[in-house]
Amino acid sequence: MSSVLGVGDLAPDFELPDQHQTAVRLSRLLVAGPVVLFFYPLAMSRGCTAESCHFRDLAAEFNAVGASRVGISRDTVARQRQFDAEHHLGYPLLSDPDGTVASDYGIQRNLPGLPPRRSTFVIGSDRRVRGVIRSELRMETHADEALRILKAEEPAAPL
């Protein structure tokens, strides 16, 4: 396993299918602004549902700072599609079935078969990591802290 990405590191580019089987490439998303990439262990589990729905519920706040939300797990495309349909999440859910991207970001656990660590990366348009949030148990902290990081970077409004 590689080391966990930290603030200032270059986020690895990747392409994975979303819940609609559409190929999503990180570098293409970043053209529109920052990306909040959150890794979750298992679609439709209690904790992951709480986390994903909190990201959904804060859509207006993320839009206000020009950021895209993207969830990623080892779940299949079909399971991601079901997760989105049941909870009306409204953002891409990427399927990383072999954990390659999780490994590239340094969050894949060492024991085979275990899901990656619950982690969120705030990635700037330049592909630099602006913030990393790690909490296995505090689901809402991922979206809340990502927003705090993004708002801290907003330029001051002209007087």
FIKE-614602 format. One record per residue: residue in one letter; x, y, z of N, C-alpha, C, O in turn; residue number from 0. Coordinates in steps of 0.001 Angstrom, whole numbers, padded with zeros to 6 digits. Layout:
  res       nu       nv       nw      cau      cav      caw       cu       cv       cw       ou       ov       ow    n
    A        X        Y        Z        X        Y        Z        X        Y        Z        X        Y        Z  NUM
...
! end
This chain:
  res       nu       nv       nw      cau      cav      caw       cu       cv       cw       ou       ov       ow    n
    M   000840  -001178   000000   000000   000000   000000   000884   001241   000000   001878   001314   000724    0
    S   000506   002211  -000824   001243   003458  -000836   000838   004291   000380  -000138   003979   001063    1
    S   001599   005354   000641   001258   006175   001796   000040   007035   001477  -000234   007339   000316    2
    V  -000681   007417   002517  -001881   008229   002353  -001491   009590   001797  -000521   010202   002245    3
    L  -002247   010052   000829  -002008   011383   000281  -002216   012424   001362  -003071   012272   002234    4
    G  -001437   013466   001297  -001564   014551   002257  -001786   015872   001559  -001735   015954   000332    5
    V  -002030   016902   002338  -002239   018235   001805  -001017   018645   000981   000123   018511   001428    6
    G  -001274   019142  -000220  -000217   019575  -001126   000208   018514  -002125   000831   018833  -003138    7
    D  -000120   017252  -001857   000225   016181  -002800  -000623   016295  -004057  -001727   016839  -004032    8
    L  -000094   015775  -005151  -000825   015709  -006413  -001745   014495  -006364  -001285   013370  -006166    9
    A  -003034   014720  -006542  -004009   013621  -006513  -003863   012787  -007784  -003852   013337  -008885   10
    P  -003753   011476  -007645  -003664   010622  -008833  -004923   010756  -009694  -006045   010732  -009189   11
    D  -004713   010896  -010987  -005835   010920  -011918  -006321   009484  -012101  -005549   008540  -011939   12
    F  -007577   009324  -012434  -008135   007991  -012643  -009397   008122  -013467  -009945   009212  -013631   13
    E  -009848   006993  -013980  -011135   006924  -014663  -011849   005670  -014197  -011301   004569  -014257   14
    L  -013093   005848  -013727  -013912   004736  -013242  -015341   004930  -013724  -015741   006052  -014033   15
    P  -016120   003845  -013794  -017530   003988  -014167  -018376   004469  -012995  -018153   004095  -011844   16
    D  -019362   005315  -013327  -020299   005743  -012289  -021509   004816  -012281  -021524   003795  -012969   17
    Q  -022526   005181  -011496  -023700   004339  -011327  -024511   004179  -012608  -025399   003329  -012676   18
    H  -024211   004997  -013635  -024912   004890  -014924  -024012   004268  -015986  -024335   004302  -017173   19
    Q  -022885   003703  -015563  -021893   003065  -016432  -021169   004094  -017312  -020593   003738  -018339   20
    T  -021202   005364  -016907  -020503   006422  -017624  -019094   006548  -017049  -018912   006592  -015832   21
    A  -018109   006605  -017927  -016725   006766  -017476  -016530   008179  -016934  -016865   009162  -017595   22
    V  -015986   008265  -015728  -015728   009547  -015077  -014230   009637  -014815  -013640   008755  -014190   23
    R  -013619   010730  -015309  -012184   010959  -015100  -012019   012172  -014187  -012613   013226  -014417   24
    L  -011204   012003  -013150  -010980   013074  -012189  -010533   014360  -012879  -011088   015423  -012602   25
    S  -009549   014289  -013764  -009019   015502  -014392  -010095   016255  -015174  -010036   017481  -015266   26
    R  -011074   015550  -015738  -012175   016216  -016450  -013108   016925  -015471  -013595   018017  -015762   27
    L  -013359   016317  -014318  -014206   016958  -013310  -013555   018235  -012788  -014238   019226  -012527   28
    L  -012243   018208  -012638  -011525   019343  -012050  -011529   020576  -012945  -011255   021678  -012470   29
    V  -011833   020414  -014225  -011932   021564  -015124  -013022   022518  -014634  -012902   023733  -014790   30
    A  -014081   021967  -014044  -015212   022770  -013577  -014999   023335  -012167  -015789   024166  -011720   31
    G  -013966   022907  -011470  -013728   023391  -010112  -013269   022269  -009206  -013038   021153  -009669   32
    P  -013134   022553  -007915  -012647   021550  -006970  -013578   020342  -006885  -014770   020422  -007179   33
    V  -012989   019229  -006475  -013733   017979  -006302  -013549   017498  -004873  -012442   017495  -004336   34
    V  -014660   017091  -004270  -014619   016443  -002967  -014847   014963  -003229  -015960   014537  -003538   35
    L  -013783   014190  -003102  -013805   012751  -003395  -013864   012014  -002068  -012920   012049  -001279   36
    F  -014999   011342  -001830  -015105   010624  -000567  -015236   009130  -000800  -016067   008671  -001582   37
    F  -014394   008389  -000101  -014365   006930  -000160  -015210   006395   000986  -015031   006794   002137   38
    Y  -016127   005495   000671  -016966   004887   001699  -016900   003372   001559  -016725   002866   000451   39
    P  -017038   002640   002659  -016836   001189   002635  -017903   000376   001905  -017565  -000556   001175   40
    L  -019187   000706   002086  -020216  -000187   001563  -021529   000545   001323  -022178   001004   002263   41
    A  -021913   000649   000053  -023182   001278  -000300  -024324   000600   000444  -024355  -000622   000590   42
    M  -025243   001403   000903  -026470   000989   001577  -026273   000506   003003  -027238   000083   003640   43
    S  -025051   000554   003524  -024857   000273   004947  -025299   001521   005716  -025379   002611   005149   44
    R  -025579   001356   006984  -026121   002461   007777  -025204   003694   007765  -025650   004806   007479   45
    G  -023935   003486   008075  -023000   004608   008140  -022769   005272   006798  -022713   006499   006709   46
    C  -022637   004476   005764  -022382   005031   004436  -023612   005757   003899  -023489   006743   003173   47
    T  -024783   005272   004252  -026014   005967   003858  -026086   007325   004547  -026410   008325   003907   48
    A  -025791   007370   005834  -025794   008643   006565  -024799   009620   005946  -025126   010786   005728   49
    E  -023599   009152   005667  -022564   010009   005090  -022988   010519   003714  -022913   011717   003439   50
    S  -023432   009608   002856  -023798   009966   001486  -024997   010906   001448  -025031   011833   000639   51
    C  -025978   010676   002313  -027148   011550   002375  -026779   012933   002908  -027384   013926   002505   52
    H  -025811   013014   003795  -025364   014321   004280  -024701   015099   003141  -024929   016301   003001   53
    F  -023887   014429   002329  -023327   015082   001140  -024455   015542   000222  -024383   016636  -000336   54
    R  -025494   014725   000057  -026651   015094  -000770  -027336   016335  -000205  -027650   017266  -000947   55
    D  -027566   016347   001103  -028316   017422   001738  -027581   018760   001697  -028204   019813   001838   56
    L  -026285   018728   001510  -025482   019959   001449  -025172   020374   000009  -024221   021119  -000228   57
    A  -025964   019902  -000947  -025725   020189  -002366  -025608   021689  -002636  -024693   022119  -003337   58
    A  -026516   022480  -002093  -026495   023931  -002352  -025202   024562  -001844  -024635   025434  -002503   59
    E  -024738   024128  -000684  -023498   024684  -000132  -022290   024313  -000995  -021411   025143  -001223   60
    F  -022248   023069  -001473  -021141   022674  -002354  -021219   023421  -003682  -020194   023846  -004214   61
    N  -022429   023585  -004220  -022589   024342  -005462  -022138   025782  -005289  -021538   026361  -006194   62
    A  -022423   026360  -004133  -022064   027757  -003867  -020555   027984  -003898  -020103   029080  -004231   63
    V  -019778   026969  -003559  -018315   027105  -003607  -017739   026468  -004870  -016522   026341  -005003   64
    G  -018612   026066  -005796  -018174   025552  -007095  -017558   024170  -007049  -016776   023814  -007932   65
    A  -017895   023376  -006031  -017263   022062  -005866  -018204   020926  -006265  -019413   020990  -006041   66
    S  -017626   019899  -006856  -018358   018674  -007184  -018146   017658  -006078  -017067   017582  -005491   67
    R  -019182   016876  -005797  -019082   015773  -004844  -019035   014476  -005634  -019792   014294  -006588   68
    V  -018147   013578  -005237  -018017   012280  -005903  -017768   011221  -004831  -016810   011313  -004064   69
    G  -018649   010208  -004788  -018465   009086  -003881  -017787   007943  -004611  -017943   007791  -005822   70
    I  -017040   007144  -003878  -016336   006022  -004491  -016254   004865  -003497  -015940   005064  -002323   71
    S  -016537   003670  -003973  -016426   002474  -003138  -016133   001283  -004037  -016063   001404  -005260   72
    R  -015964   000137  -003405  -015690  -001092  -004149  -016971  -001755  -004660  -016917  -002820  -005275   73
    D  -018112  -001131  -004407  -019381  -001692  -004857  -019466  -001722  -006382  -018815  -000938  -007071   74
    T  -020278  -002640  -006889  -020483  -002750  -008339  -021271  -001551  -008853  -021895  -000823  -008081   75
    V  -021231  -001360  -010153  -022009  -000303  -010790  -023491  -000483  -010456  -024181   000487  -010142   76
    A  -023978  -001721  -010524  -025394  -001987  -010248  -025764  -001610  -008807  -026829  -001040  -008570   77
    R  -024899  -001922  -007863  -025195  -001582  -006456  -025135  -000064  -006260  -025935   000494  -005509   78
    Q  -024200   000600  -006926  -024128   002060  -006839  -025409   002681  -007413  -025943   003640  -006857   79
    R  -025895   002124  -008532  -027123   002617  -009156  -028313   002454  -008192  -029140   003356  -008064   80
    Q  -028389   001318  -007528  -029457   001054  -006558  -029362   002027  -005378  -030375   002559  -004924   81
    F  -028143   002254  -004886  -027902   003177  -003771  -028396   004579  -004140  -029098   005222  -003360   82
    D  -028025   005043  -005331  -028438   006362  -005796  -029958   006428  -005956  -030583   007407  -005548   83
    A  -030546   005401  -006544  -031996   005380  -006771  -032775   005411  -005459  -033794   006094  -005358   84
    E  -032306   004682  -004464  -033014   004618  -003180  -032916   005906  -002378  -033815   006226  -001601   85
    H  -031822   006651  -002563  -031583   007825  -001725  -031507   009136  -002514  -031284   010195  -001926   86
    H  -031692   009076  -003839  -031710   010287  -004675  -030489   011159  -004385  -030617   012343  -004071   87
    L  -029311   010560  -004496  -028083   011251  -004091  -027708   012390  -005036  -027312   013463  -004582   88
    G  -027829   012171  -006336  -027638   013271  -007271  -026208   013654  -007583  -025960   014766  -008050   89
    Y  -025275   012778  -007342  -023880   013018  -007717  -023273   011667  -008101  -023839   010621  -007781   90
    P  -022120   011684  -008789  -021525   010419  -009241  -021100   009518  -008080  -020508   009971  -007100   91
    L  -021419   008238  -008220  -020940   007184  -007324  -020099   006258  -008177  -020618   005577  -009061   92
    L  -018818   006231  -007919  -017890   005482  -008757  -017621   004096  -008195  -017566   003887  -006983   93
    S  -017457   003162  -009116  -017187   001771  -008759  -015697   001481  -008937  -015161   001573  -010041   94
    D  -015042   001131  -007839  -013614   000795  -007801  -013496  -000633  -007261  -012963  -000837  -006170   95
    P  -013993  -001634  -008021  -014167  -002980  -007478  -012894  -003665  -006988  -012942  -004459  -006048   96
    D  -011767  -003369  -007609  -010529  -004015  -007161  -009715  -003142  -006212  -008631  -003532  -005777   97
    G  -010243  -001952  -005890  -009575  -001076  -004934  -008337  -000378  -005461  -007521   000107  -004677   98
    T  -008182  -000319  -006781  -006987   000298  -007369  -006871   001775  -006998  -005803   002238  -006597   99
    V  -007961   002503  -007133  -007909   003933  -006827  -007703   004142  -005325  -006934   005013  -004918  100
    A  -008383   003351  -004511  -008180   003441  -003057  -006707   003207  -002714  -006151   003897  -001859  101
    S  -006082   002248  -003369  -004652   001997  -003141  -003807   003181  -003584  -002859   003563  -002897  102
    D  -004150   003771  -004745  -003405   004934  -005236  -003488   006108  -004262  -002563   006914  -004173  103
    Y  -004591   006198  -003538  -004783   007275  -002567  -004281   006881  -001175  -004342   007678  -000239  104
    G  -003786   005647  -001044  -003161   005201   000202  -004121   004829   001307  -003755   004864   002482  105
    I  -005361   004468   000951  -006337   004177   002002  -006849   002743   001981  -007730   002389   002765  106
    Q  -006310   001918   001099  -006716   000509   001059  -006107  -000205   002269  -004921  -000049   002559  107
    R  -006912  -000972   002956  -006410  -001704   004131  -005498  -002842   003685  -005595  -003323   002556  108
    N  -004619  -003264   004577  -003639  -004300   004248  -004235  -005697   004131  -003681  -006542   003427  109
    L  -005356  -005958   004807  -005958  -007289   004762  -006852  -007424   003540  -007728  -006586   003324  110
    P  -006648  -008467   002733  -007468  -008656   001531  -008956  -008761   001882  -009337  -009355   002890  111
    G  -009777  -008170   001024  -011216  -008260   001194  -011830  -007161   002029  -013041  -006946   001970  112
    L  -011019  -006458   002809  -011560  -005364   003623  -011708  -004110   002762  -010882  -003858   001884  113
    P  -012749  -003329   003008  -012927  -002094   002228  -011887  -001056   002625  -011254  -001171   003674  114
    P  -011712  -000034   001778  -010774   001035   002127  -011240   001798   003354  -012401   001712   003754  115
    R  -010325   002541   003940  -010664   003384   005084  -011572   004518   004626  -011365   005090   003556  116
    R  -012565   004842   005427  -013456   005976   005125  -012599   007241   005144  -012057   007622   006182  117
    S  -012487   007882   003989  -011619   009048   003844  -012197   009983   002796  -012850   009546   001848  118
    T  -011949   011264   002976  -012403   012273   002027  -011222   013153   001650  -010433   013564   002500  119
    F  -011120   013431   000359  -010052   014274  -000164  -010682   015481  -000851  -011526   015331  -001734  120
    V  -010267   016677  -000442  -010676   017909  -001114  -009554   018219  -002101  -008409   018452  -001715  121
    I  -009913   018216  -003380  -008910   018334  -004450  -009165   019610  -005240  -010263   019822  -005756  122
    G  -008146   020457  -005332  -008257   021707  -006081  -008172   021466  -007578  -007783   020386  -008023  123
    S  -008541   022482  -008353  -008523   022377  -009818  -007149   022036  -010368  -007038   021520  -011480  124
    D  -006106   022316  -009605  -004733   022002  -010012  -004325   020576  -009637  -003156   020211  -009760  125
    R  -005290   019771  -009181  -005105   018379  -008745  -004341   018273  -007423  -003962   017172  -007023  126
    R  -004114   019379  -006749  -003441   019336  -005448  -004467   019067  -004352  -005571   019613  -004366  127
    V  -004083   018220  -003408  -004952   017918  -002278  -004972   019127  -001353  -003924   019586  -000898  128
    R  -006173   019643  -001075  -006353   020813  -000208  -006690   020400   001218  -006495   021165   002163  129
    G  -007195   019190   001359  -007553   018717   002687  -007865   017241   002664  -008289   016698   001643  130
    V  -007650   016586   003806  -007950   015167   003966  -008742   015008   005258  -008341   015503   006312  131
    I  -009863   014315   005161  -010705   014065   006328  -010752   012558   006543  -011063   011799   005625  132
    R  -010440   012133   007770  -010474   010705   008103  -011273   010526   009381  -010896   011026   010440  133
    S  -012369   009814   009270  -013126   009441   010454  -013969   008244   010095  -014794   008307   009183  134
    E  -013768   007156   010804  -014529   005942   010533  -015923   006021   011143  -016834   005339   010673  135
    L  -016109   006831   012170  -017354   006802   012928  -018181   008072   012864  -019394   008017   013064  136
    R  -017574   009199   012596  -018306   010465   012547  -018637   010778   011093  -017879   011461   010404  137
    M  -019784   010267   010635  -020133   010316   009214  -020296   011740   008681  -019843   012049   007579  138
    E  -020936   012595   009454  -021236   013936   008951  -020005   014830   008889  -020009   015842   008188  139
    T  -018963   014470   009609  -017771   015315   009625  -017119   015414   008244  -016456   016409   007950  140
    H  -017296   014411   007406  -016653   014424   006079  -017154   015588   005231  -016349   016372   004729  141
    A  -018463   015713   005063  -019017   016804   004258  -018809   018150   004949  -018452   019133   004300  142
    D  -019031   018196   006257  -018898   019455   006996  -017474   019996   006913  -017271   021182   006654  143
    E  -016498   019133   007129  -015101   019568   007105  -014662   019930   005686  -013903   020881   005500  144
    A  -015132   019180   004683  -014807   019505   003287  -015312   020907   002950  -014604   021692   002320  145
    L  -016524   021214   003366  -017064   022560   003128  -016248   023627   003843  -015987   024694   003287  146
    R  -015848   023340   005071  -015040   024309   005819  -013740   024604   005062  -013334   025760   004951  147
    I  -013096   023569   004547  -011846   023732   003791  -012093   024554   002533  -011333   025471   002222  148
    L  -013157   024223   001817  -013468   024947   000572  -013806   026400   000850  -013383   027281   000101  149
    K  -014552   026671   001898  -014933   028055   002215  -013734   028867   002677  -013672   030073   002434  150
    A  -012786   028226   003337  -011580   028931   003788  -010742   029380   002607  -009962   030326   002719  151
    E  -010901   028703   001464  -010118   029055   000272  -010817   030061  -000622  -010212   030582  -001559  152
    E  -012080   030341  -000347  -012816   031291  -001184  -012152   032665  -001121  -011768   033130  -000048  153
    P  -012023   033308  -002278  -011489   034674  -002233  -012492   035593  -001536  -013703   035382  -001595  154
    A  -011967   036588  -000896  -012830   037543  -000213  -013683   038283  -001237  -013210   038602  -002328  155
    A  -014925   038553  -000891  -015814   039296  -001776  -015351   040756  -001836  -014934   041324  -000827  156
    P  -015430   041352  -003025  -015030   042759  -003124  -015977   043647  -002304  -017173   043375  -002202  157
    L  -015419   044699  -001734  -016223   045633  -000918  -016929   046630  -001797  -017651   047492  -001297  158
! end
